[in-house]
């Protein structure tokens, strides 16, 4: 479950006021709103990359407002993919499990599972500069899923993809949704995505 309880954020010209939001455990929430309204900032608050001025962030019944990002069991796929230029695809998929201290055999198995699921097995030795936009999107999703987090945050994950790749990524996201292993919050401008993926569509009203 994702809960924001009367969250405020004041940073320079950015001011979010009195945000209360709940995405039930195992649900796929889709957040829609105009450009510049603060949707990405909201994901960063949940992920622990920003701290609220007031209010609380709760995940799965636990107040994580003051917890560092690594202790929140969150997978985050930012809009710009934010891939590490010196890491191969395999190293991206292994990153979170490795940081969390998984055994090497378990990491290798997880990398193989994700690569098969996302159709990127043939790309495991490549670096980001040799990936297409669609391939980079799949790697970013795989990295976010790698450690089996309880919460998955997706910031415009289908932006900039051609029609065929967009439809393939939609299928991958539907499979993630149908597993019900994560509580998901997906930011988008696309009502088509919201209708196809979301259990809950949240219109920006803050």
N, C-alpha and C positions, 0 to 999 in steps of 0.2 A: 504493500500500500504506500502511496505517496500522499502526504498531507502538508500543505502550507497553512499555517495558522496566523492570520492577521499580519502577514509579512510586509514590511516596509524596507525600501532601500533608497538611500540618498547618497549618490556619488557624483559630484559635479552637477552637470545639467540633467543627469539621469535621476528620476524620482519615481519609484513604484510605490503605490499606496494601498494599504489594507487588502492585500491579496490573500484570499482564502480559497483553497483548491484541494480536492480529494480525488484520487484515482484508486479505486478498490484493488485489492490484491489480485493479481493475475489478469487484470483488465488491460485493454489497449486504448489509452486515451489519446485523442488528437486535439492539439491546441491550434486554433486559427486566429488570425488577427492581422491588422495592417502592418506594413513595413515600419520598423522603428519604434514599435510600441513596447518592446522589452521582452519578447518571447525567448530569445537566446539568453538574455540575462536571467530569466526565470530558470532555465535549465542549468545555468552556471550556479545559481543559488542552491538548487537541489543537489548538484554534484559536489558542492563544497568549494567551488572555485571563486565564489564571492560569498561574503558574509552579510546577512541582513542587518539593517540598522535597528529594527525592532521585529518582533515576532519569532516564530519557531518553525523549523523544518523537521518533520517526522517521517521516518521510513520504517514500515512494518512494525508500527507501535513503539518505535524507539526515537527519542529526541536526539537528532544528530546535528543540531544547530551549530555546536562547537566542535564536531568531529572533523578530522582531516579527511580529504577525499578518499584516501586509501582504506579507510575503515568504514565506508558507507555501503559496500557491496553494490557498486554502480558501474554499469558499462555506458560509455558516452561516445557517440559518433557525431562529431561536430560537422557543421555545414561545409567547411573547407577541407574535410577529411583529416587534415593535420597528420599526415603520415610522416614517419621519420625517414629522412632522405638517405641515411646510411644503413638502414635496416632492410633486409630482404622481406618478402611477403611472409615467409615462414617465421622470421624473427618477430614480425608484427603480431602474428597469431600467438606466438609463444610469450609475448611480453608480459601480460598480466599474470598468467599462471607462474611465470618465472619469478616475478616480483613477490608473489604470495608464497613462494617456497615449495611449489609442487615438486614431486619427484620427476626426474628427467623422463622416465618412461611414460608417466601420466601426461606430461606436456607434449611429448611426441605423438601420443595417441590423440590428444585433443586437437593438435594442429592438423593431423590427418583427417579427423572427423569434420572439422570446419571446412577444410579445403574441399572435401568431397561434397558437403552440403551446399557450398557456394559455387562449386564448379571452377575452382582456382588451383587445382592440384598442379596443373602444368605451369603455374606462375610462381611456385614457391621459391625459386631461386632468383626471381627478378627483384629489381629495386623500383621505387616509385616513379622514377623518371622514365621507366620503360612500360608503364601501365597506361591504359586508356582511362577515360573518365569513369566508365562503367566498372572496369576492373578495380580502380581505386575505391569506388563506393563499396564494392563487395569486401575488399580487404578491411576497410574501416568498420564495416558491420561485423566482420569476423573478429577483429580485435576487440570490439565492444562486447561480444558474446563470449570471448575465450574463457574467462574465469567463472562462467556460469553465474553472473551477478543476479541479485534479486530484483534489481531495477535497471531498466534500459532506457536511456535518453537519446532521442534521435532528432537532430536539428536539420531539417530540410534534406533528408537522406537521398531523395530522388531528384534533387535540383540539377539541371544541366545534363541530364541523360537523354539519349535519343529514344525514340518510341519503343524500339525493340528491347533495349537494355532496361528502360523504365518498367516495362511489363515483366521482365525477368526478376527485377528487384522487388516488384510488388509481390510476386509469388514467393520469394524468399521471406519477405516480411509477414505474409499471411501464414507461412509455415511456423515462423517464430511465434506469432500471435496464437495459433492453434495449439501450440505446445503448452501454453499457460504456465510456463516456467518462470516468466518474468512479468513484473508490472511495468508497462511501457507508457512513456509519454513522448509523442511524436509531434514535432512542430512542422507545419506546412501552410502554404497558401492555397493548396489545391483541394477543392471540395470533392473532387473525384477520389483522391487518396483517402480523405476522411470517410467517405461513404464505403469505400472498399475495405478499409482496414479497421476503422474505429468501432469499439463498443460504446465509446463515449466521445462526443464531439463538444469541445469546450470553446466557446466564442470569447475572444478577449473583451472584457467589459470593465477592466480596472482603470 
